[in-house]
């Protein structure tokens, strides 16, 4: 599979521009004691929050509208597959489940727009 995700039509791949940002934020439970001593423990089995910031620059208005329609359809609730580069994975890429936390459309000119989105990794049973 190529980097990105499949749009609502089931056949069109939305491929983000370069400069993908992949953030990692560990969740840690901490107990602090009066003498400055602290104990730390990972919060759960999937204790590292992962987010991705993607940009779709200079897309035709039709393509940008299709990407926005995909995010609107998911409503930040329904998870979908997202494939991103990962040199540690076989084939150099990894597919995970994500939700789209937020997204924005910027009008560049009469015929082109830019979409920016933040994905959050989710773990499903």
N, C-alpha and C positions, 0 to 999 in steps of 0.2 A: 504494500500500500504506500502511496505517496504521503509526504508530509501534509498535514491539514486534516480536513474532515469533509464528509459527504453532505451536500445540501439536500433540501427536501425532495427534489426530483429523483434522488437515489442514484444518479449517474454523474453529476457534476461535482468535481472536487474543488473545495475552496482552499487554495494554497496561500498561506500568509507570506508577507515579504520577509526578507532577511532581517536580522537584528531581533530575533525572538528573545524575550526576557523570561527567564525561568527562575522564580523566587522560591526559596526554601525558608520556612519559619518553624523551628521546633516548638512544640507545646511542652512545657515543663511545669510540674508541680513543685513548689518550693516551700520549705518550712524554715523560717529564720529564727534563730535563738538569740538571746540577749548578749551573748559574748562574741557575736559576729559570725558564729558558726552557722552554716546553711546545709540543709540536705536537699538534694534535687532528685527527681524521679520523672522519667518519661511519662507523659499523660496519654495512656492507651497504647494499643499495639501499632497503630498508624499515627505516630505522634509528630510527624513532620508535615505541616501544611505546605502544599505546593500550589503556586499560582503561575499562570503564564500570561504575559501581555503580548498580544498579536496586533499587527497592523496590516491592512490591506490598502496600500496606497495606489492612487491614480487608477482606480477601477472605473469601468464604464458605469453609468448610473444604473443600468439594468443589473449588472453583476453586484454592485453595492446593495441594491434593493433586494436581491436574492439572498445575500448574506444576512441582511437585517431581518428579512422575513423568517429565516431559519432561527435566529436568536429569539424573535418574537414568538415563534411557535413553541419553543422550548420553555419560555417564561421563567428561566432561571431555576426551574424545578426538575425538568426531565434531563437526565444525563445522556451523553452521546459519546461516541468514540472520537478520540483525538490522537493523531500520530505525530510524534515530534522526534527530532534527531537525538540519538543517544548512542555514543560510540561503544558503550559497555553492553549494549543489547545486540543480539544476532541480527545481521542485516543493517546495523547502524541506525536503527530507529525503533521506537517503542510506542505501543498503542495503549492508552489508558482511558478510563471514564472521567469525564469532566462535566461541569455545568458552566454556563456563561453567567458570571456574576454581574457584569455590566458591559455595556457597549454604547458606542457613539458613532454618529454619522457626521462627517464634515464635507460640505459642498466645496469642491476645489474650483470648478468653473461650470460652464453650461453643460458639459458632457461627462465630466469626471467627478468622482467623489472618493472619500477615504473613510474606511471603517476601522475603528479601534475597539478591541474587546479584551476583557480579562476573564480567563478561565480558571476555575478552581477544581483541583483533583478531588474526586469523591470515591469512596470505597463502598461497593455494594456486596451484599451477602450472596 
